[in-house]
Amino acid sequence: MKHRIECPYCDGYATSQQQSKELTYRKEVFKVVAHYFKCEKCGEEFTTTESDTLTMTQVHNQYREENKILFPEEIIAIREKYQLSAAKMSEVLGLGANGYGNYEKGEMPLPAIANLISTVARPEIFEELLDNAKMHFSDNAFNKIKNRIATLINEKKQDSPYHFTLNVFNKPNNYTGYKIPDSHKIANLLIHFIQVCVSAFNDKLKLNKLLFFTDFCHYKHHGQSVTGLSYRAIKYGPVPAYYDNIYTFLENQQVIVSDWECLNNGGVREIFKTDRIFEHTLFTEEEMATINMVVKRFKDIPTWDIVELSHKEKSWRELEIDRKLISYQDYAFDLQSV
């Protein structure tokens, strides 16, 4: 969201403002950081579609978490697991022609419908509903999805252990920036940072800070993180809570490689390199704008300078002594360094 825009009431300019307030949604009260603009010349206060969206995103995030309602990316993942279109999922679940697709786009389902969608993540339950909706499928299409369900029921999970150790949480909540942790985005962010930043500073200390500033900056402007990572405040600043697991996994996958360089003081430092291609298509236009902003701000900054900047953040100052996880909702809107 822009910090300064033209005032619609006069020929002056308005700057973005924020204030803590409580908003009621579906009879529940949520604390948010409300965003609006105030004209520097005439003093009028107003909101824009973008500022209203950022405010309401906070409400919707908390409502989904409180009521265990799946986030859009989780709803999409369930459908894709069965290799069906949104229209066909709607027919199986009896949601109307565009029902499932609307929920994928962010429309908030009622708790009963949300519970139905969560339940059909289990193939055995989905199969029962599919049998009842057989009339909506050709014989070939019906048999194809039945075979898909049988595969899902019988196959043994081949997920690598990193799926369970990459992050503290594996479902969207306040400590993931309301996103599912995404290993592909994490890997590609690190690939991009390593390739565009001054190579001499590409150690864990700096890379961890770049991840933190990217995720919290994006939440500050859009109400969601980029990677879904959780962060902890430790001695040298905010870091992904399980950062060692991330680098170990990516090295094992040969996405990144470490190289030990000698320092003038006789010590050594681990620097990361990569020859992988950055897959920018994994990121939305808004996410790329945030990434570019962070890169422009920090790409030439030495490691210890970015560490010092991270120590000025409210999240680190308040939480480091107890090494606590950092709440996106409580601290992203106070981000100062970017």
VMD Tcl script that draws the C-alpha trace (Angstrom):
set ca {
  {0.00 0.00 0.00}
  {1.33 3.46 -0.92}
  {2.40 5.70 1.94}
  {1.32 8.96 0.27}
  {-1.48 9.61 -2.25}
  {-3.44 12.52 -3.70}
  {-6.33 13.74 -1.57}
  {-9.76 13.30 -3.25}
  {-11.14 16.33 -1.36}
  {-8.54 18.99 -2.22}
  {-5.32 19.49 -4.15}
  {-3.19 18.27 -1.25}
  {-1.64 14.93 -0.38}
  {-2.67 12.40 2.22}
  {-0.38 10.08 4.17}
  {-1.22 6.60 5.41}
  {-2.15 6.24 9.06}
  {-2.94 3.29 11.27}
  {-4.69 2.75 14.57}
  {-5.56 -0.23 16.72}
  {-9.28 -0.89 16.91}
  {-11.86 -3.63 17.30}
  {-14.09 -4.76 14.44}
  {-17.10 -7.06 14.59}
  {-17.47 -9.80 11.99}
  {-20.20 -12.43 12.14}
  {-20.92 -11.49 15.75}
  {-17.29 -11.95 16.80}
  {-14.93 -9.11 17.79}
  {-11.36 -8.96 16.46}
  {-8.47 -6.62 17.19}
  {-6.87 -5.19 14.05}
  {-4.55 -2.43 12.92}
  {-6.94 -0.33 10.83}
  {-5.48 1.59 7.88}
  {-6.67 4.92 6.50}
  {-5.34 8.19 5.00}
  {-5.28 11.72 6.38}
  {-4.82 14.77 4.17}
  {-1.87 16.96 5.09}
  {-3.70 20.04 3.80}
  {-7.43 19.81 4.56}
  {-7.26 17.24 7.36}
  {-9.89 14.93 5.85}
  {-9.62 11.26 6.76}
  {-10.63 8.55 4.28}
  {-9.95 4.98 3.25}
  {-9.25 3.38 -0.11}
  {-10.14 -0.03 -1.47}
  {-6.57 -1.12 -0.79}
  {-6.53 0.11 2.81}
  {-9.96 -1.42 3.50}
  {-8.78 -4.73 2.04}
  {-5.71 -4.77 4.29}
  {-7.85 -4.07 7.35}
  {-10.46 -6.69 6.50}
  {-7.82 -9.27 5.61}
  {-6.72 -9.14 9.24}
  {-10.29 -9.80 10.38}
  {-10.75 -12.69 7.96}
  {-7.41 -14.23 8.93}
  {-8.33 -14.26 12.60}
  {-11.88 -15.47 11.94}
  {-10.61 -18.42 9.90}
  {-8.05 -19.32 12.56}
  {-10.55 -18.98 15.42}
  {-13.23 -21.05 13.68}
  {-10.91 -23.56 11.98}
  {-12.01 -22.51 8.51}
  {-9.59 -23.49 5.77}
  {-7.69 -20.77 3.94}
  {-8.12 -20.48 0.14}
  {-4.82 -22.23 -0.64}
  {-5.90 -25.19 1.51}
  {-9.26 -25.33 -0.27}
  {-7.48 -25.34 -3.63}
  {-5.12 -28.11 -2.47}
  {-8.03 -30.42 -1.56}
  {-9.57 -30.06 -5.01}
  {-6.25 -30.51 -6.81}
  {-5.61 -33.68 -4.82}
  {-8.63 -35.24 -6.54}
  {-7.68 -33.72 -9.91}
  {-11.10 -32.10 -10.38}
  {-12.22 -28.69 -11.58}
  {-13.82 -26.27 -9.15}
  {-17.15 -26.74 -10.94}
  {-17.04 -30.51 -10.47}
  {-16.11 -30.13 -6.79}
  {-19.15 -27.91 -6.40}
  {-21.36 -30.59 -7.93}
  {-19.98 -33.33 -5.67}
  {-20.45 -31.20 -2.55}
  {-23.76 -29.66 -3.64}
  {-22.49 -26.08 -3.43}
  {-23.98 -24.63 -6.59}
  {-22.26 -23.95 -9.91}
  {-19.66 -21.46 -8.64}
  {-19.61 -22.25 -4.93}
  {-16.29 -24.04 -4.59}
  {-14.52 -21.68 -6.96}
  {-15.69 -18.67 -4.96}
  {-14.27 -20.17 -1.77}
  {-10.96 -20.70 -3.55}
  {-10.98 -17.01 -4.46}
  {-11.42 -15.99 -0.82}
  {-15.16 -15.88 -0.18}
  {-15.79 -16.87 3.45}
  {-17.81 -20.09 3.76}
  {-20.28 -20.57 6.57}
  {-18.90 -22.82 9.34}
  {-21.05 -25.79 8.24}
  {-19.78 -25.60 4.66}
  {-16.23 -25.04 5.88}
  {-16.51 -28.19 7.96}
  {-17.78 -30.12 4.91}
  {-14.80 -28.98 2.83}
  {-12.37 -29.93 5.62}
  {-13.99 -33.35 5.98}
  {-13.70 -34.29 2.31}
  {-9.93 -33.94 2.55}
  {-10.22 -37.58 3.64}
  {-10.54 -39.70 0.45}
  {-12.84 -42.24 2.12}
  {-15.41 -39.56 2.89}
  {-15.03 -37.86 -0.48}
  {-15.69 -41.20 -2.18}
  {-19.09 -41.50 -0.50}
  {-20.13 -38.07 -1.74}
  {-18.77 -38.85 -5.19}
  {-20.91 -41.99 -5.40}
  {-23.99 -39.89 -4.60}
  {-23.06 -37.43 -7.37}
  {-22.36 -40.04 -10.05}
  {-25.03 -38.58 -12.33}
  {-22.85 -35.49 -12.86}
  {-20.02 -37.52 -14.44}
  {-19.55 -39.57 -17.58}
  {-18.63 -43.19 -16.94}
  {-15.06 -42.53 -18.01}
  {-14.66 -39.46 -15.79}
  {-16.28 -41.22 -12.85}
  {-13.99 -44.24 -13.12}
  {-10.97 -41.97 -13.43}
  {-11.69 -40.15 -10.19}
  {-12.53 -43.45 -8.46}
  {-9.10 -44.75 -9.45}
  {-7.55 -41.54 -8.16}
  {-9.27 -41.99 -4.80}
  {-8.10 -45.60 -4.60}
  {-4.54 -44.44 -5.22}
  {-4.79 -41.83 -2.47}
  {-6.18 -44.33 0.00}
  {-3.60 -47.02 -0.73}
  {-0.43 -45.11 -1.41}
  {2.13 -44.71 1.30}
  {3.18 -41.16 1.93}
  {6.56 -40.43 0.46}
  {7.00 -37.00 2.01}
  {10.50 -36.23 3.16}
  {10.99 -35.56 6.88}
  {11.58 -31.87 6.16}
  {7.83 -31.39 5.73}
  {7.56 -31.84 9.49}
  {10.71 -29.99 10.55}
  {10.79 -27.09 8.12}
  {8.60 -24.95 10.33}
  {6.99 -24.90 13.76}
  {3.51 -24.97 12.22}
  {2.37 -26.60 9.00}
  {-1.05 -24.95 8.80}
  {-1.85 -21.23 8.40}
  {-1.96 -19.22 11.62}
  {-0.72 -15.98 13.16}
  {2.84 -17.35 13.34}
  {3.01 -18.32 9.65}
  {1.54 -15.08 8.35}
  {-1.63 -17.07 7.60}
  {0.06 -19.04 4.82}
  {1.01 -22.69 4.45}
  {4.82 -23.00 4.64}
  {5.97 -23.35 1.05}
  {9.32 -25.09 0.55}
  {9.52 -24.07 -3.12}
  {9.09 -20.39 -2.33}
  {11.61 -20.60 0.52}
  {14.17 -22.27 -1.77}
  {13.64 -19.79 -4.58}
  {13.79 -16.77 -2.29}
  {17.18 -17.94 -1.05}
  {18.31 -18.64 -4.63}
  {17.33 -15.11 -5.60}
  {18.95 -13.47 -2.59}
  {22.20 -15.38 -3.12}
  {22.31 -14.43 -6.80}
  {21.53 -10.70 -6.52}
  {23.20 -9.74 -3.23}
  {26.89 -9.04 -2.69}
  {28.34 -12.56 -2.52}
  {30.70 -11.82 0.37}
  {27.73 -11.29 2.71}
  {25.64 -14.34 1.76}
  {25.87 -16.12 5.10}
  {23.05 -17.45 7.28}
  {22.95 -14.30 9.39}
  {22.10 -12.06 6.46}
  {19.95 -14.54 4.52}
  {17.82 -15.16 7.62}
  {17.20 -11.44 7.97}
  {16.26 -11.12 4.30}
  {13.66 -13.85 4.75}
  {12.31 -12.13 7.85}
  {12.07 -8.69 6.26}
  {10.42 -10.14 3.14}
  {7.72 -12.00 5.05}
  {6.97 -9.26 7.59}
  {7.08 -6.48 4.99}
  {4.59 -8.37 2.83}
  {2.31 -8.93 5.81}
  {2.55 -5.24 6.64}
  {1.22 -4.32 3.20}
  {-1.02 -7.28 2.30}
  {-1.97 -9.14 5.49}
  {-0.15 -12.37 4.56}
  {3.44 -13.58 4.47}
  {5.24 -14.85 1.37}
  {6.77 -18.12 2.58}
  {4.63 -19.16 5.56}
  {7.69 -19.36 7.79}
  {7.58 -18.76 11.56}
  {10.29 -16.57 13.09}
  {11.93 -16.49 16.49}
  {13.81 -13.62 18.15}
  {17.30 -14.79 19.15}
  {20.61 -13.12 19.97}
  {21.51 -12.08 16.43}
  {18.04 -10.97 15.39}
  {14.85 -12.59 14.02}
  {15.41 -15.92 12.25}
  {13.25 -18.71 10.82}
  {12.47 -20.88 13.83}
  {13.99 -24.02 12.25}
  {16.51 -22.31 9.99}
  {19.21 -24.98 10.36}
  {16.79 -27.58 8.97}
  {16.06 -25.35 5.98}
  {19.70 -24.96 4.97}
  {20.47 -28.63 5.61}
  {17.57 -29.75 3.43}
  {18.42 -27.36 0.60}
  {22.06 -28.43 0.67}
  {21.04 -32.10 0.56}
  {18.88 -31.28 -2.46}
  {21.85 -29.43 -4.01}
  {19.80 -26.27 -4.31}
  {22.48 -24.34 -2.45}
  {26.07 -25.17 -1.52}
  {28.18 -23.78 1.29}
  {31.74 -22.55 0.94}
  {34.01 -21.69 3.86}
  {35.97 -18.46 3.41}
  {38.91 -17.33 5.53}
  {38.63 -14.02 7.36}
  {41.40 -11.51 8.06}
  {41.20 -12.26 11.77}
  {42.02 -15.91 11.19}
  {38.47 -17.14 11.47}
  {36.22 -18.63 8.80}
  {32.73 -17.87 7.56}
  {30.19 -20.05 5.77}
  {29.02 -18.42 2.52}
  {26.24 -19.87 0.37}
  {26.26 -20.15 -3.41}
  {23.87 -21.54 -6.02}
  {23.66 -22.20 -9.74}
  {19.89 -22.78 -9.77}
  {17.53 -20.58 -11.81}
  {15.17 -18.35 -9.85}
  {11.56 -19.38 -10.60}
  {9.85 -16.00 -10.38}
  {6.54 -17.47 -11.60}
  {6.05 -19.04 -8.15}
  {5.38 -15.57 -6.79}
  {2.48 -13.19 -7.34}
  {2.98 -9.70 -8.71}
  {2.52 -8.28 -5.21}
  {5.02 -10.74 -3.74}
  {7.61 -9.86 -6.38}
  {7.13 -6.18 -5.58}
  {7.90 -6.91 -1.93}
  {10.90 -9.07 -2.81}
  {12.30 -6.37 -5.09}
  {11.81 -3.78 -2.36}
  {13.75 -5.88 0.15}
  {16.52 -6.63 -2.36}
  {16.91 -2.96 -3.27}
  {17.11 -2.02 0.41}
  {19.54 -4.70 1.59}
  {21.46 -6.29 -1.30}
  {24.66 -4.30 -0.72}
  {24.46 -4.11 3.08}
  {27.07 -6.07 5.10}
  {25.86 -8.81 7.42}
  {26.44 -7.04 10.72}
  {24.73 -3.88 9.49}
  {21.53 -5.77 8.73}
  {21.82 -7.54 12.10}
  {21.98 -4.14 13.81}
  {18.94 -2.95 11.86}
  {17.00 -6.04 12.92}
  {17.84 -5.24 16.56}
  {15.95 -1.97 16.21}
  {12.72 -3.79 15.39}
  {10.11 -3.86 18.14}
  {9.61 -7.59 17.66}
  {13.23 -8.32 18.51}
  {13.47 -5.84 21.39}
  {10.41 -7.25 23.14}
  {10.85 -10.97 22.48}
  {14.59 -11.74 22.33}
  {15.12 -12.20 26.05}
  {12.76 -15.22 26.07}
  {13.50 -16.32 22.47}
  {9.80 -16.16 21.65}
  {8.11 -16.73 18.32}
  {7.14 -13.50 16.58}
  {3.46 -12.80 15.91}
  {2.89 -11.33 12.45}
  {-0.28 -9.54 13.53}
  {1.33 -8.00 16.62}
  {4.58 -6.83 15.05}
  {4.50 -6.58 11.22}
  {2.77 -3.21 11.23}
  {5.56 -1.80 13.40}
  {8.29 -2.84 10.94}
  {10.75 0.03 10.57}
  {13.71 -1.10 8.46}
  {11.85 -1.59 5.18}
}
mol new
graphics top color blue
foreach p $ca { graphics top sphere $p radius 0.5 }
foreach p [lrange $ca 0 end-1] q [lrange $ca 1 end] { graphics top cylinder $p $q radius 0.2 }
display resetview
